[in-house]
Amino acid sequence: MNIFLTGSTGFLGGELLVNLSKQKDVDKIYCLIRALSEADAIHRIEHIFDLHDDEYDRNKIIPIIGNLFDDKLTESLKTNKNLNDIDVIIHSAANTSFSRIYDDLVVRANIGGLQKILEWAKDLSHLSTFLYVGTATICGKDIKNRLIFEDESPNLQANHLVKYTYTKMQGEILLRQYLKEDQILIARPSIIMGDSRPWIPRSPVILWALATINLMRLVPIHPHYPLDIISVDYASNAIVQLLLAKRNYNVYHISSGKDSATTPFKVTKTIEAYFPERPPFHFVNKSMISQMKNWAKDRLQPGSELYNYQEYLDYWTNSFKDNGKLRILLYAIESYFEFIELGHVFDNTRLLQDVKIPASIPAETYIVNSLDFLEKIDVFEGAIDP
């Protein structure tokens, strides 16, 4: 099996690369790498393998220099004779930013970049599978507090909280315009956060949000709404096993499902004791966000409800030094709060039946493995590109 992989230096893509490199059925892995030279590309791949002392086989893993924003990407892939025998394409690359200031880049990467890959892929004579790594959250914001099934998406009538989920929905539609149905395999992970193994995760993605909540301690979300969270190693293993399995469908949720879903209360309760110098977590109604923003701008009106939480106001003042820093965090994390309030849980029956892997470990159980890393995350730097 010869695989072409995009996003191989990313959070999930890096795990996929290492995982695939260990599979006996995989002969070659061609990685699309944004780099200035082949030496630079090899260095980036080496970093992925060095992080956890995995073996890097240069004969098996071959860099292909290019990026999703290059107008000549399709042409360069078509003229590369080494890629003529590709059997499987795994498109893991994406811009996952929730920030509206990056909406144009998100569209260019997630729709424009995918289209360039598809223009090349449609003419590959040996292509058996195009595995598209999407997201379960393409279901939109109108569905709330219930179990969601694969066949409910993509729905063109769905309203989206952020441009990212919209582009991933459009990506699924694009696939069917270029490829045959039996070539398409869509994996939709839910929220990927941290690593269930006792080591440093490859990226602070999503953990940034937990680190921010851990710093704030007064949290404007419902504590008991369900959260569908999986670890990156579970996501990677499920996707690779799905690729190799005999499948009955071409769309699968890679998710915790109802049996392993967590809640904000469970996750915060797990980490609370590890940071005893901070006030206990306290959850308030999401309407309090506006008062928090006003406090951060020194405009909170006398008699406001937020003054009932003076312990937290004093803690913020001592922690941030500058009240405006809370405003930066609130601006960056507000979209995450909105996602949490949706109460989404994604049915994983298809995955568990066809791949026959165990259900994921609940996030409140494995998150302790990432606590040292959590404490080192610069939440203000992360807030620039959440």
Steps between C-alpha positions, in 0.01 A plus 500: 500500500640840394357794693501873435452689828431868555529673836775265615666760723174596671342382825301204367699469176824442690341215693363354178843512338671315783215250531492427126878458489464202735242320285634202303240553226640847427788509249557872446369817661536816294456806724402839366729737691522877494876550484770703325704195404506122525743526791261734679210260432696203636589702809130569564414132465790402728358729767169310491677169562755633749234636736428153638804311368316326215700349215515710185550287188613731218438229243138472605416864571563740214443876513319678216559875517184702453212667681126549467533867408721437197308567177727251322451219753276288276742526210804412713324192639390386154851528359666317789545146365568363848133563581351305209452187712322661794228269636380710793480872566450615859410867509563606857622855436267782604496845652308444823490857627176615664601867476300703249805702401635184333180411313653570159800276571268228632299505175811506280659206683198283570309547176753636251777267617274196496386584149861503378557155651179367345587635154808279515337204675213454253740385228704255708453158343583303818307708754282276715433726800494872565483532878377845593550605861202720570329591826186379670412860582386567142152421635473869591365695794127433456526145640539509877531265795452167332671208326587579137533242222720499189212520252387837639789672321589667275192721520511813286241661726723468807612821667861508619668668795832537318624495141712192570203264537332651194807434286528142622137445403567645157802273475283191530278631221803566280615140534189372326545740211841354416506139617300180477300409806700182564825702509379729778564440871413778743623495859337760723683543830324680780703728730860378512676604820826381647652152501402200710864387518728634775700736284497847348231545233618617159296818521307716749200511262176495707711455815547875466128542573524279809808690617305825461203364696744374762642851533163677511333268755170693476352338192188623310378161371263227614701252711304188409446525126657198328833541321619258232878502543760246386878487529720546194644149526150352505403707196811393310464133584132497410562667163786266406304191604200631310712534187615139530163352604219349296246781510124511462477879467705785360435749782599438862501703818827467690354595834447417865131425447252515784680240715833686519388861472609735774378833639673829592436418865672159481806635318546801727442288811786276390749783454387728785705329772822531296487880523415564868625860491205597280137546605266205447321476168164671501254490211269791421244571231639588157327838525778598741746528212386854425562602863843339489583699189383821665712423807799447273435845348450658848139573408310260726199678646451519880264234625585257218470129584866442426591690818355204693814313395754737652740213575535441126529870415785534749659184361479634144654830605791323669546246218465724195640826641325664206120448490507533123666158478173337605331677211753345258431153640123544488512613139703193403314238703142613453450273196616203707244587768231507231601152379489366856150640547376300198526174694597293196572128531575304182386142456797266457312173437629467142861534609478256789320239290711518183843560650439315825720725709421582864311816583713801582615579853291785649686829491477556874699178543786551256539878530725460806773387258511851352497710818872589495462607138178687583677717754765602245260619232519874438128573481552857381719390211238236414226761510655670197416196284246287694 
